[in-house]
């Protein structure tokens, strides 16, 4: 059986405290330590704890009770984190909404989650107002207006509320803390039920890695350029930094120049990012103009990254670059590679976190374990596995087996050291005749071409083969490249059935905020 439990030392038994305990503990330990730098404003841990408690008290006065769902629609800002912890301190469940959503998508999440209150940043207010027609349960909007102290505004409510919210009993293993939405392995977006225990256990799994070089401490500074509404930003940045007592530097809309300036000015020590940003960083001719001397390590996650990209980025950054893997349904981390050169396995996401079991099963029945080195679907079991999908028992049964194995829908291979390579999504396989072709494998290969800046591979309908791989390619600036040259490059490195059969050059590969390629857009175009 391809199953792993002993690669990393066990951390069991895991504590069963509410997620807000992470903030209150650090606030008591480091009250005056800088928690967040948001533009010109600086907030201490004491302030973050106090403001979120006052917001919890305000919600209680508005009638929000334990188990209620509260929507949170805002870009990265200090108010996001105050609202997040305020919601869970009152015992409610925070459902974080993608700030790039349109009215229909916002309405779907609000309606599906049953949220009655929505906390919304003023720049998104018009969108939220339009979405209310499709979410009749929403009774109240609380608007984040940084300069407003009106009685019903976000800051006005905080200023007029007591310092302590009503006490609430939390059963960490049963009560939900967050309800982010995910497309899961199939279908429409679904609410992922994450308990307080899921999230605190996974924080320990991610942060407590005894005997390893990478440990976050209170002197560390991390740039929050990943969206906080996404589980990656929520847990790996916001909650993990709070747990360690480090400092978060907020960044709103992504801009490469601003990111580098913030990293240089604030002497950022760790960069958790996504492959598209890694590609951009690895191609910058003026990276030496920025002071990166404080950097200890960088991490690529949220989408597959090739060994070539990882090593190229490590060379230009001058610090170790490792990979990690997870998904919303895993709170989110299940695999983290080592940063020590003699232990790192470039191109892989490393072995499982502590107390995480993993299997690789055949793609046809998803029941037979395949030998190490062979390709199959990754199954995960551990304390970080979600409680299930909200109000969707059928999808929950399809995703989590009766004995607790979560079907990730990701195609992988695992070596004898339990290191995992993410090859592609099961539902995105290209079916060429009788063969299955993982697009991400070809994308990683294409990025090894010196003239290619970015690439995506999608299926194109074909009368004879059913589907053939088509590549969308972004050429490096100043490079002349032909489709035939690209196809020959791939053909010389893969089996015949994996060859790219068509190439189209475009200006940019469409991706979502977490860096995943929006293949559906390209498939429709193909």
N, C-alpha and C positions, 0 to 999 in steps of 0.2 A: 504494500500500500504506500502510495506517495503521500505521506502525512508527516507533519513536523510539529514537535512540541518542545524540543530540548535545545534548539540552537542558541537561544538566549536564556539566561537564568529567569526562573519564575519570579513574579512580583506578588503572587497571591499570599494571603488574602487581600483583596482590594477593599479600600474603605468605602463606606456607604453614606457619604455626606452629600448635601445638595451642591449643585454646581456653583452657586453664589459663595460658597465657603472658600473657593479659590481666591476670589477678590477680597473678602473680608479678612482672610488670613494674611495676605500680603499687605493690606492696608494697616493692620495692627503691627506687622513686622517692620514695614518701611513707610510710615505715614507721609513723610515729606519727600520721598523719592519721586522723581518725575516719571509718571506713568505714560502720559501722552503728550506729544508735541503736535499741535494741529494749526499749521500756519504760524501766526504770531502768538498763539495762545498756548500756554503750558499748564498742565493739570497734574496734580500730585495724586498718589494712590488714596490718600485721605479724602480728597475732593471727589474722585471717581466713586468711591464707596458711599460718601455722603449724598452726592447728587442722585445716585441710583436708588438709594433708600428713600429719599424724598419723592422721587418719581413713583416708586412703588406705593408710597402712602397716598399720592395723588390718584393713582389708578384705583386703589381701594375705595377712596372717597367717591369715585365715579361709578362704583359698583362692580368693578372687576374682581372676580373671585378665583379661588383655586380651580385649575382645570380649564378656565376660559382661554380662548385663543386671541392673541393680539398680533395684528400685522405690523411689520416694520419695513417701510419703504424709504430708503435713504442711501445716498452714496457714502463713501468712507468719511466719517467725521466723528468727533468725540461724542456727539449726541447719540449716534448709533449705539455706542457701547453703554452709555448711561441708560438708554431706553432698554437695551437687551437685558441688562442686569436688573433694572427696575421691574420688568415684566416677570422674570423668574423669582425675584424676591417676594412678589405678592402671591406666588404659587401658580401663576398663569403660564401659558405656553407661548413662546415667541415663534411666529412663522415669518421668516425673513424672505423678502420678495426682491427679485432681480430688478435693480434700478433701471435696467435697459428695457424692461417689459413695456408692451403697449397695453391699451385699455382692456382688450379681450383677455390677455394673459393675466393681468392683475386681477380682473374680475373672477377668472376661473380659480385662482389660488385663494382669494378671499372667500368665495362662495363655498369651495370644496372644503376648506379648513373650518368654516363656521365662525370666522373672526367677527367680533362685534365692534372692535375698536381698531383703528388704523393710525399708527404714528407715521407721519409723512413729512419729508423735507419740502420746504416751500417751492423749490424748483420743480418738484414733481406733483404739486398739488392739483394742477389742472388735469393731469393724466388720472390721478386718483379720483377726482370728482367725476370724471367721465366714466370711470370703472364702476362707480357705485350702483348704476342701473342694473348691472349684472351680479351684484352682491348685496341683496336687500337686507341681509342680516347686520351689515355694518351700520351701527347707530351713531358713531362719533368719530371724527377725525381730530387728531392732535397734531398741530402743525409745528414743525421745527423751524422757527425763524430766529436766527442767532441774535438779532438786535431787538426783538420784541419781548416785552414783559407783560403783555396783556394777560388778564386773569385766566383765559382759556388756552393760552399758547403753551408750548413745551416748557420754556424757561419760567413763564408766569406761574404755571402749576407747581413747578419745583420750589420757587421762592415762597409760595403760599402754603406749603405742605409741611407737616411735622417731620422731624428728623428720623422717626422710627415708624416703619409700616406695621400693621397688625401682624401678630405672630401667625405662622402657618406651619403645619406639620407636613413634611415631605417624606414620602417613601421612595428613596432614591432608585430602587430597582423597578418600581412600577410607574411612578409619576413621570410625565414627560417634561423636559426642559425646552426642547426645540422641535419645530416641525418644518424643516426646510423641504423644498420640493425637488424631486429628481425624476428624470425620465426612466430611471431604473434600467432593467434589461430589455424591456419592451414597452411600447404604448405611450399614452399620454403621461404628463408629469403627475407624480403622486406624492402625497405627503409622507415623509420619512419620519417615523416616530422614534425619536432619540430620547431615552430616559436620562435623568441626572447621572445614573450609574454608568450608562454607555459612555457618556462624554467625559466624566472624571476618570474612569478606568482607562480610556484611550489616551488621555493626557499623560497619565503615568506610563503607559506603554511607549508613547512617543518620546517622553522626556527622560525617563529613568532607564538608562542603558548602561548598567554597571560594567566597568572595565573598558569602556569605549571612550575615544578621545573627544567626541562631540557632546558637550554638556552645556546647556544654556544657563547663564548665571545673571545676577542682578545688574552687572555692569554692561551687559549686552544691549545693543541698539538694533532694532529691526525695522525695516521699511514696510509699511502696510500699503503696498500698491495693488495687492490682490483684493477683489471685492469682499467685504465682510459678510455680505449676504450669502456668499458661497461657503460651503463647509470647510474648504481649504483655508480661506482667510479667517473664518470664525474660530476654528480650533487651533490650527498650526500657528497662526499669528496672534490674534486677539487673546484667546484663553491661555495658550502656552506661554506667551510673554508675561501676562498677568501672573500666572503661577510662578514664574521664575523671578518676578520682580524687575524685569528689564524695562526698557523704554520703547514705546511704539512711536514711529514718525508717520503721520498720516499723509496720504497722497490721494487726491481725487481722481479726475480723469487721467488716464495714462499718457505720459509724454516721456520719451526716452531721455531727452536732455534734462528735464526736471528731475527725473529719477536719479540720474547720475549726480546732479548737483546736490540733491538731498542726501545721497549716500556719502558724498565727499564732505559736505558741511557738518553733518551730524555724526560722522565717523561710524557708519553702519557696520556691524560686525557679522551679521548673517543675512543672506539674501535667499528667501524662499520664493521661487518664481515658477514660470511655466515655459515650455520649450520655445514658443514664438519669441518671448523676450530673450531667451538664451541665444537664439539665432541672431537677433538684432545686436546683442552685446558682442557676440563673437565676430561680427562683421564691421564694427565701428573702427574707423581709422584713427580716431582721436581719443581713445579710451585712456591713453596715458596722460591726457590733460587733467584727469580727475584723480583725486587722492583716494585710492582704494586700500591704503596700507593697514586700515583697521580690520579689513575683512578676514574672518576666520574660515568661512566655508559658504558655499552656495548649494542650493538644492533645486533639482528639476523634478516636477511632479505634475499631475493632473492630465497628462497626455504622454504617449510613448515618445521617448527620445533615443536617438541612435548613440552608439558608443562614440562615433566620430564627432557628433555635436558636443557630447559631454566632455570629451578630451580637448576639443578645440576651445571650448569655453574655459576650461581649467587653465589652459595655457595663457589665454588673454587676461583672465582675472588674477592669476598668480596665487590662487588659493584652491583648496580641494573642492571639487564639484561632485556631488553624489546624487543618486536618484532615490525616489520613494514612490510608494503606490498606495492608493486607497480609493474609496468611493463614499458618497454620502451615507449609504446604507451601512458603512463600517465606521462611522463617527470621526474621522474617515480613514485612519491609517492602519494598514495591515502589514506593510513591508517597508523597511528602511535599510539602505546599504550602509556599510561602514565608510568612514572617511580615511582611515589609515591606509596608506598606499599598498601595504602587503596584504590587506584584507579586502580592499575594495574590488568589486567585480564590475568594471565599466560596461555600460550597456544594459545592465540588469537593475532591478529595483531592490536587490538584496534579499536577505532572508526575512522570515516573519518576525514581527515584534514578539515580545514576551507573551507566553500563554496563548499564542495564536496557532491553531492547527490549520494546515493547508493540504488540499488534495488537487491533483490534476486528473480529470476524468475524460473519457472519450467523448467526442463531439456528437456522436449519433444518439446514444442513449443516456449520457451523463451519469452512468452508474458504474462503469468499469474503470478502475484506476489504471492509468497508463504508466509504463516504465519511465524513469528519469531520462530526460533528453527528448522525449516524444511530445508532440503538440496535443493540447487538450484544453478543456475549460477549467478555470481556477475556482475551487470551492474553499470557503473560509469559515472557520468556527472559532468563537472566542467571546470575551466579555464585551467587545465593542460592537457586536452584531445588533442591528436595530431591533426594536420590539416588533416592527412590522409596518405595513403601509396603512395610513389612516383611512378608516372606513372602506377598506378594500381587501377583504379576506381572501378573495380568489388570487389576487396578485401576490399577496403574502405567501400563500401556499405554493404558488409557482416558483417563488424565489428562495424560501427557507424550508428545508426538509424537516420532517418530524423530529429528527435527531439533531437539529440545530445547524446544519450546513447551509450556508448562504451561497447560492449560485451567482457568481459575479457577472456572468455573460462575457467575460474577457478570455481571449485565447492566449495561452501562455506555454512556456516550457520551463521546466525546473531541473537544475543540475543536482549532483550528489551532495552538494553543500547546502541545498535548500534555497539557493538563489533563484529568483524568478525573472524571466524575460517576458514583458508584455508585448504580444505580437499584434493583437487587434481585438475589436469587438466581435463577438460571435455573430451578431445580427448584421455586421457589415462585411462579412466574407464575400468575396467575388467567386461565383460558381462557374468556373471555366471547364466546360465539358463535365467530366466526373471529378475534377480536382477543385480543391478549396484554396483560394489565394488570399492571404491576409494583406490588405492595402497598406497597413502601417509598416510592414516589412519592406515593401517596395519604396515607401516614402523615406525610410531611413537610409536605404541604399542610394536613392536619388540625391539625398543631401550630402553624400560623399563626393559627388561630382564637383570639382572646383568652380564650375561656372553656374551652379544652381544655388540660389539663395533660399528658396522654399519650394515645397511641392506637396501635392495631394493626389491620391489615386482613388478612382471610383469605378464602379462597374458600368459598362456600356452594353446595351442590348446587342446581341449578335445572332443572326439566323442559325449559323452552323454551331457555334460554341455555347450559345445561351447567353453568356456574359463574357466580356473581355476587359482586361485592365486598361483604363485610360488615365493618363497622367496630365494633371494641370501643373505647369511649371512656372516659377518666377525666376528669371535669369538675373544673375548679378549685374549690377550697373556696369555698363561699358563692355559687357561680354556678348559676343554674337554666337548664338547657339541654334542648331537646327533640331527638328523633331527626330530626324533619322539618327543624329549623333546621340541623342538621349536614349533612344530605343536600343541602339547598339551597345551603349554603356551598360544598360541593365541586362541585355541578353547575354553579355559575356560573363555575368556573375550569378545568374539564376537558372533554374531548370526551365525547360521550354515552356511548360504550362504557365509559368509565372511571368513570362515576358510582357512588357508594356506594348500594346498594339496600336496606340494612338497617343499623340502628344499635342496639347494646346497650351500656348504661352499666355499668361495673364499677369496683371499688375500686382495682385495680392491674393493670398489664400484666405477665404472667409473663415473666421473662427469665433467661438463664443468667448465670454470674458475669462474663462478658466483655461483657454488655449486649445480646446478641442476643435478639430477641423469640422466645419459644418458641411459634411459630405453630401447631405441631402440637397443643398443648393447647387453643388457642382454636378450631382447626379442628374438633377432636373435639366441643367444646362447641357449635359452630355447627351 
